[in-house]
Amino acid sequence: MKLPMEINVALAGNPNCGKTSLFNSIVGANQKVGNFSGVTVEKVEGVTYRKGYKITIVDLPGTYSLTSYSPEELVARDYLINKKPDVVVDVVDTTNLERNLLLTTQLMNLGSNMIVALNMFDEADKKIISIDIDQLEKLLGAHLVPTSAVKNEGIESLLDHIVDLYTGEIEAKKNKLNYSEILEERIEKLTKILNKDKELSAKYNTRWLAIKLLVSDKSIYNLIQKYPVWIKVQNYLSSVFRDFEKKYNSDPEMILMEESFAFINGALKETVTIGQKKALTLSEKIDRILINRITGLPIFAFFMWLIFQATFALGEVPMQLIEIGFEKLGMAFATLLPDGILKSIIVDGIISGVGGVLIFLPNIMILFFALAILEGTGYMARAAFVIDKVMHKFGLHGKSFIPMITGFGCSVPAFMGTRTLKSESDRITTLLIIPFMSCSAKFPVYILFIGAFFPVDQAGNILSLIYLLGVILALLSAKLLKTTVFKGVSEPFVMELPPYRMPTFRSLFMQMWMKAYSYLRKAGTIILLASVLIWIASNYPKNELINLHLTKQVENVQNSETLTEIEKTSKITHLQNQAASDNLAFSLAGKIGKSIEPIISPLGFDWRLGIALVTGVAAKEIVVSTMGTIYALGDTDEESANLRTRLQSDPNYNEAVAIAFMVFVLLYVPCISATIVFFREAGNIKWTLLYLGYTTSMSWIMAFIAYNITKLFI
């Protein structure tokens, strides 16, 4: 029988074992990103070729075990069980075999064709770690291949082993993990019972099912309950658990775990020799500074500040170039197309919408490149360790602080940054509080209102208080959520400090590019559609009477013999701006603004601020330009003296309204881009509804409090 020319390979391993770097070294740019079916856990798949075979490799989520404790563990296990890859490559950190081989023993129980990649083998040499590979292969019952993803060593040998194992050129080694008689007897008996169900035994490895049943794996219990054999299985398990409790005062899970660790320790003692340690390693010397209780936090704060500055300082020029490029593209289409609805949709809707999506791309690429450096060097784990004690007081772990800090720049990459959090409760909680970290898009609103209503010597203090309020409410919200919605569901946070490494530029670039591609692929089309819808709501329906009146007025001005050409141009611009203001009030967005006036009036807001808040859902920068349109000033920005003057002279507005409005903008739902990315990352409509409801409610409550307190002092 001729073998298919495609080999399906699963890449498994612990976090920080260099698995993703090895994956990038093997497949390069020939990879695509998606999600595993039915969940938000990211799926990265790549292709390479060897000896005439197409090798498709799936990089499974990093996991310490194959239990059903976290989404990553469940995804990795389900893929191995249901997809049945031709070869499983277990990537282990050679410098930390004791921790990594626990997953190896669980993969051995699956009975898959397995190759163990001894990654970071070069680092083991530096640490004077000597391994008898031939003997360890015999003990594990698996082929071992030394590799170094950083130095690109052992890659060809690994690919050769994959092909040869698949084609039968080398024999699959037999699983050597056998438990004590008290366990093996029960495993064998349970396996025989499961084998009586032909459908079940044809689909799954029944020995592995038996082991998982003995350790009370709930998801496997739920699986077996669907088959007729469940009654016999349940009866036998009941007798086994009673027997273990009576004879051994323990349970099968505890004994099985002890024996697994005993097997690992025995194998390592027989095959691994560690040279005498003469002095502190470089990693240990650096750690004495970076995770020191005195110096650790300031250094962490500096790195976060540096990343924040780099993300937006380096991203400013490419963002401006993208903006200019789309402005020129819009002008080109405006010149080519005749006036009408089609021209407006293409120029003001589609081109502006695409530009609004792509303008975030430089920030995202720079941010994820910086985060890839921290992750690749090993500092990210240290950063989480340093900040963990502070965050723990609010129910979160250190890793949550990274995306929170990112939220000061933009909520879009901040939401995407929560992927580093393994616990679903921590990830969702962090997603829900990120909107309170004031993004850069809200800054123009603050500048406009602070400049209009407060003297220069108070401006810095008010701006600082706005940002500080967001941080305080984010942390208090985290505490609230972790003691109510997610009470009792937080998983333990294992602080593992990997050795410092120098990541390759290729690995860093690939991680950055895949994140950027994921952003464009996931969000681009939906954000574009939403932006166009907001544009339509702001422009339609149009009041024809306003437009007819404008036409007549423009004709009168043009036919005037008393006005100069400069005066005519100024007058016509003023008339067009006034018509735009009237049309905005008549549009769907304007009607929504007027309809919510009773709701926002207790905050000191009128329908005009209501329209600004409605259009601000598309992007917070639009709030300023909307105010300019309302006041018939045309295109304006936060530095517009005319707009500030109009706000100051408006009898409906004062310092209390300004403070309340800034607080509302700080806290209410971010832009459409961020909201859609939130939904993608949360993966559930209920969390998105909570996010919309919580941010909106909090913004109203805090704006109401701010408005009434400020009124006492003016």
N, C-alpha and C positions, 0 to 999 in steps of 0.2 A: 504494500500500500504506500503510495507516494504521499509524503508529508506536505501540508500547506506551506507556502513560501513566506508566511507571516508568523512571527512569534510574539505572543502577548506576554509582557513582563510587568510584574508589580514591584515597585521599589518601596520597601518598608524600613522603618527605623525610628529610633528615639529622636525627640527634638535635640538640636545642637550636635548631631552626629555627623553633619556635613552631607546629609542625604541630598538636599536640594542643589548644593554645589556640585555633587557628583552627577546628578541628573543633568544639570546645565553643561557639564563637561562632555557628557555622552551625546546629547541631542543638539546642543547649540541653540540656534534660532528656530529649529524645526519643531516648535511646540505651540500648543494652543491652550487657552484657559477657558474653563466653564465651571459648572457646578455639578456635583454628584446629584443624581436624580432624587428629587423630593426634599433636598436640604440645601442650606446656604454654604456648606463647606466647599471650599474651592477645589476644583479638579484640574490638575495640570498634566497634560499628556504630550509626549514627544515621540519622534520617529528617528531612527538611524538605520544603517544598512551594514550587514556583515556577512561575508561568505555567500552572497547571493540571497540572503534572507532580509526581509523587512522586519525590523524589531520595533514594535510599538511598546513604549514604556509609560506606565501611569505612576506618577509620583504621589503615593498615598500620604495623607496627613501624618505628621510626626506624632507618635504616640508611645507611651511607656508600656502599654499592655493591650490586649485584645478583649478587654471587658466591655460592657455597655455603659460605662460611667459617663463619658463625654461624647458629644457628637462626632469628634474626630476618631475616637476609638471605635464607635459603632460603624462609621463609614468605612474605615480601614478593614474591619472584620467582615462586614457584609460584602465588600468587594471581593475579598479573598475567598469567601464561602460561595457566593452566588456566581461570580464571573469566572472563577476557576482559572486563573492565569496559568500559562504553560510553565513559567518559571517565576519563582519569588526570589528577589535579591534582598537579603536582610543586611542593611548597612549598619555597621557598628563602629563606635568610637574606640579604636584600639587602645587608647590611653585610659579608658574607663569601661573595661570589659565586664566587670562585676555588675554594674547597673544595666548595661546594654543587653547582656545575654538572657535576662529575664524574658524579654520579648522574643528572643531566639527560641527559648524552650517552648513558648506558646505557639510559635510558627511550626516548630517540629511536631507538635501534637496535631496540626492540621494535615500532616502527611503530604505536603506539597513538594514539588521538585525545588529544592532550595539551594541557593548559593549565598554564602556569607562573605560580604565585602568588608575586609578589615581596613576601614578607612582611617586616614590620618596616621598611616603606618610610619611615615617619616618622623612624626612627632613622638611616636613610641620609641624610635631609635634614640632621639635626643634625650628622652627620659630614662634611657638605659633599660628599656623593657624588652626582654628577649622572649620570643614565643616559638614553641615547638609546633609548627603548623601541621605537620603530618600527624602527630599524636592528637592534636586538638580536633582535626578532621575526623579521626576515628571515634573520638569520644562524642562529638556532636552529631556524627552521621550526616555531614554536609561538606560540600566543597568550599574551601576557603581561598579567597583571592586578595592579596594585599593591594591596597589602592591609596592614592593621595589625590583628592580632587583639586587641591590648590596647585600642586605641581603637575597635574595631568598625567600621573603615573598609574600604571596598572589598568588603564581603561581598555586597551586592546585585549589584554589577557582576560578581563571580565567579560567582554563581548564574545570572545572565543569560547569561554566556558558556557555562556548562555546558549550559543548555537550548538556546541558539542553535547551538552546535556539534553537539549531538545531532540537532536537527531540520533542520540544513542551512541555517539562516538566515545563518550565517557559515561560510566554507569552512575545512576542516581544512588547515593549512599543511603543505607538503611537507618531510619530513626533509632537512635541509641538511648532515648530517654525512657527508662522503665522505672516505675515507682515500686514501693515496698509491697510485700505480699498482701497486706491488709487493704491496700488501695487497688492493686492490679486485679485481685479477685473480684472486687465490686465493679471495676471498670469492665472487665471481661463479661461478667454476668449481664450488666446493663447493655453492653454492646450487642449481645446475643438477642436480648429482648427487642432492641431497636431494629435489628436486622430482619426480624419477622415481618416488618412492614416494608414491602418491596419498593413502594413509591418513595418512602423516606430514605431508605438505604441507597437507592439509586441517585438521589439528589445530594446527600450529605455524607461526610465522613462520620460514621456512627461512633467510632472510638472517641473522636473529638466531642461529639454531642454528649456522650456518656460522661466525659470529664466535666463539661460545663454544667451538666445536670447535678453532678455531685458537689459542685461549688455554688449551687443555688443561683445560677445565672437567670435572671427574670426573663430576659428576652428569649432565651432558649426554652424556658418553661412555656412561654406563650406560643412558641413555634410548635412544640411537641403536642400541646393541647389540641391542635387542629387535626391530629391523626388518631385513628382508632386505637393505636398501641398505647395511648396515654394512660389508660386505666391501669394496665399492667405495670407501666413505668412508675406511676404514682404510688402504687402499692409497694413496689420493691424499694423505692426511695424512702418511704416512711419507715420501713424496717431497717434500712441502712442507717438512717439518722438516729433511730432509737438505739441501735447496736453500738454506734460510735460514742454516743453520749454515755451509755452504760459501761462500756468496756474501757474507753480511752479518755473519758471526760473531755472530749473535744469534738470537732466536726471535720468532715473530709476536706473542706476548703483550707482550714488551718494546716492540716497535716500535709496536703498537697503542696501548699506554698513553702512550707519548711523543707520538704524534700526537693523542691525545685531549686531553692537556694543552696541546699546541701550539694546537689548535683553540680551547680555552677562553681561553688567554692572548691569542690574536689577536682573538677576539670582544670580550673585555673592553677591550683596548687601543683598539679601534675605537669602542666605545660608552660606556665608563665614564670619567668624569673625577673625580678626587679633589682637593678643595681643599687648599691648603697648610695643614699642621698647625702651628698657632702655639704651642700649649701642651699639657701633659698633659691627657688627658680625665679626667672624674670617675672612670671605671672604673679607669684606670691609677693614679690617686691612691689609691683605696681598696685596690687590689691591693698597693700598696707596704706596706700594713699587714697585710692579711688573709693574704697568702701569703708574708710575710716569714719567713725561717728562724728568727728569734728570737721574733717576736710571733704568728706564724701558729698554732702548736700550742696555746698557752694560750687563744687566742681560740676556736679550734675546740673545745677541751675545755669552755670556758664555754658555747658554743652547745649542745653535746650535753647538758651538765648541765641547761641551761635547758629543753630539749625534754623530757628525762626527767622533770624536776620538773613541768612543765606537764601532761604526759601523765597523770600519776597524781594530782597535786594537783587539777587541774581536773576530772579524771574521777572523783574520789572521791565527790562528791555525787551525780551522776547514777547511778553504780554502786550507791550505797546506796539511791537511790530505786527503781531497778530491783529490787534485792534485796527491799526492803520491799514493793514492788508484788506480786512473786511470792509472798512470804510471806502477804500478805493474800489473794491469789487461792487459795493452797493452803488457808488456813484456811476460806475461803468454801466450797470444794468439800468440805473435811473435814466441815463442818457439814451440807451438803446431802446428801452420799452416806452410805448405811448402811455400817457396819463390814464389812470383807471384803477380798478380793484386789483387786477392781476399784477400791475406794477407795485402797488402797495404791499400786497402779500409777499411777493418775491423779495423786494428790497427791504421793507420795514419788518416783515415777519420772518421769512425763511433765512435770509442772509444774516440778519441781526441775531436770530435764534441760534444758528450754527456758530456764529462768532462768540455768542454768550457761553456756549459749551466749550469751545476750543481755547478760550482765553484762560481757563483754569489749568490747561495742560502743562505749561512750564512749571507752575507751582507744584503740581503733583509729581512731575518727574524729578525735580530737585529734592523735594521732600523725601520721596521713597528712595532716592539714591543715598541721601544722608542716613536714613533709617537702615538701609541695607549695610552701610558702613558700620553703624553701631552694632547691628546684629551679627555681621560677619566677623568683626574683631572680637566679639565676646563682651562688649561693654553694655549692651542692652540689658543683659541679665543683671549686671551690677547696678545699673540705673534703677531697675525695678526693686532690687534689694535695698538700695539707699532710701528710696521714697516710700517703701512698703509700710513702715511703722506709722508714718503720718496718714497715709491713705487708709490704713486698717481701722483707724478711729471712726471713719465714715462708712465702713462696711465694704470697702474696695481694696484691691491689691495694687502694688506699685506699678504694674504694667498699665493700669488704667490712666495713669497720669500723662503718659506719652500722647495718646490721641487727644486728651483734654487740652494740653498745651498747644497742640496743632490747631485746635479749634479757634485760637486767637487769630490765625491766618485765614482759614477757610474751613467751613464745616464739612465740605465734600471730602477732602483727603483725611480729615479727622475721623469721619465715619468709617472710611476705608481702613484707617489705622487700627480700628478695634479688632481686626482679624487676628492680631497677635494674642488676644485674650482667649484662652481655651475654655473657660467656664461660660456657659450660655447666660447665666444670671448676671455675671460681671459684665459680659459683652453688651447685653441689652440695657443694663443700668447705665453703663458708660455712654451708650448711644443716646439715651434719654436725657442726659445732663449736658452733653456737648453743646446743644444750642444756646446754653446760658454763657458760654465762653464767647465773648464778643468778637465776631469775625471782622476782618478788615473792611468788608462791604458796608458795615454799619457806621464806620468812622466818618464818612462825609455827612451823615445826618447829625452826628454829635457836633461836628465843626460848625455846621450851619446854625443850629439852635443855640449852641454856647456862644458863638460869635454875635448872634442877634440879641441875646437877652442878658449876657453877663460880661462884666469888665474883664480885661485881659489878665489882671492879677489873680482872678478867681478861676480862669479857664482850666489851668492845669489841674487844680484840685478837684474840680467837678468831673473832669474827664477821668481822673484816677479813681474817683469814687464810683463812677459808672462801671468801670472794668472790675473793680473790687467787688461790687455788688453781684456781678455775674458769677464770679468765682465762689463767693460765699453761698449763694443760692444753689449753685451746682453741687457743692459738697453737702449742704443740708438736704438737698433733694436725694442725693445718693443714700444718705443715712435713712431717710424716710422710705425710699423704695426697698432698701435691704432689710428693713424691719417690718415691712407690710407685704408688698407684692412678692418679693423674693425671700421671704423669711424662711430660714432653715434650709435653703437649697444651694448655698455656696459650697464649692468644692475646695479641698485643701490646696494651698499654693506651694508647690515644691520649689525651693530656691536652689537651683543647680547652677554653679558658676563654671562655665566651660573655660578651657585655657584660652589665652589671647592668641589670635591668629591674624595673618595678613591676607585678607580676601583678594581674589584676583579681580582685575577690572572687568573681565568678561562676565564673571558671576554677578558683580554689582550691576553692570549694565543690563544683564538679562532680567534681573529682579525688578529693576526700575522700569524697563520696557514692558514687561508683562503686566505690571500694575497699571501703567498708563494705557496700555491696550485694553485692559479689562474695563477701565473707566470709560473709554470711548465706546467700546462695544456694548456695555451694559446700559449706559446712561444716555448716550448721544441721541438716538432717535426719539426716545420718550421725552427727553428734555426739550428737544426741538419742537415736538408736537405741543407740549405744554406752553412753551414760550409763544408759539403762534396763537394758541387759544387766548392767552392773556392779552396779546396784541389786538386780537379781534374784539375782545371784551372792552378794551380801552378806546376803540375806534368806531364801534358799531353798537346800536344803529346810529346813523347820522341824521341830524335835523336839517332837512332841505331848506327850510325857511332861513336858517342861519347862513347856509351857504349862498342862497340867493341874495340875501341882504349883504353879505360880504362882497359878492360880485358887483352889485350896484355901487357900493361904497368905493370899491377899488376903481371902478370906471369913473366915478365922480372925481376922485383924486387925480387919476391920470389925465382927465380932461381939464383940470383946473389950470387957469392961466396965471394965478397969483402965487402958486407954490414953485419953488425951485426943484430941480431933479433930486437933490439930496433930501429935501423935505418930503417930496413925494415918496421916495423909497422908505424913509423913516415912518411916514404915516401908514403906508401899505403894510409894512412889517408889523406895526402896532395892531392894525385891523385884523391881520391874519392870526396873530397871537391871541387876540380877544376871541376870534371865532373858534380857534383850537380849544380855548378854555371853555367856551360855551358848549362845544361838541363833546368835550370830555364829561362835563356835567350831565349831558343828555345820554351818554353811552351807557352800556350795561354796567361797566365798572363804576360810573358815576351814580347810577341808580342804586347799586349795591352800597356805595358809600353813604348815600342819603338814607337807605333803609336801615343801616346799622347805627345811625346817629343816636337813636334813643338808648342804645346799649353803651355807646362810648361817651355820651354827654356827661355822666357822672365823673368822668376823668378830665373834664374840661375841653374835650374834643368836639369839633363840629364836623359837618359832612365833608368839608374839604380835607381835613386830616384823615377822615375815614377813607376817602378815595386814595390818598397817599399810602395808607396802610394796606389797602386792597391791592394796588399795583405793586407794592413792596413785596408781595408774596412771590412775584416773579424774580425780583432781585432787589436787594435793599438800596442799591445805588439809584434805582428808579424813583425812590421816595423824593429825592431832591429835585429831579427833573420834573416830576409830577407837580410839585409845589410851584415850580416855575411856570408850568402850563396853566395851572389854576389861576395864577396871578397875571396871566397874559404877558409873561416876560420872555417867552420863547425858550430856547435852549439855555439852561443855567447850570451852574455847579455850586459846590458848597462855599466857594469863595465869592459868589455873586453879591456885590454890594447892594444892588437894586432889590434882590430877593430879601436880604436881611432887613433892609429899610422897610419893605412892605410888611414883613412879619412884625417888626417893632411897632409900626403905626396901626396895626390891626387891633381894634379895641377888644376883640375876643381872646387875644393871646397875651400871656404874661409869663413870668418866670416859673410859676407853678405848672402851667400848661407845658412849657418847654421841658421841665424836668420829667413830668409824667410821660410825655411823648417819647423822650429818649429812653426811659425805663421800659416802655412798651416795646419800642423797636429792639432794645437789647434782648428782651425775653421771648417775644412771640416767634412763631414758626419761621425758620430760615427760608431761604429761597427755594424755588421749585427744584432746582438742581440737587440741593442738599436733601430735600424731602424724598425725592425719588431714590437717591443713593441710600438714604436711611431705610426705606422699604426693602431695597435689594439686600442690604446687609442684615437687617432684622429678620427678613424672610417670612414675616407673618403680618397679616393685615391688622391683627389685634394690637400689636405693638405700635404700628403706625398710627392707629386711631388714638392710642394712649399718648403717644408723642404729640399729636396735633392737639388733643384735648388738654394735656397737662401744660404745654408751653403757652397755649392761648389763655387758659385759666390763670396761670401764674402771672402772665403779663398784665392781665386786667387787674388782678388783686394788688400787685405791687405798684402799678401805675396809680391806682386809686389811693393807696396809702401815701405814695410819694406826692401826689397832687394835694391832698389834704394837709399833710405835714408842712409842705413848702408854703402853702397859703398862710400858715400861722406866722411866717417870718417875713412876709412882704406887705 
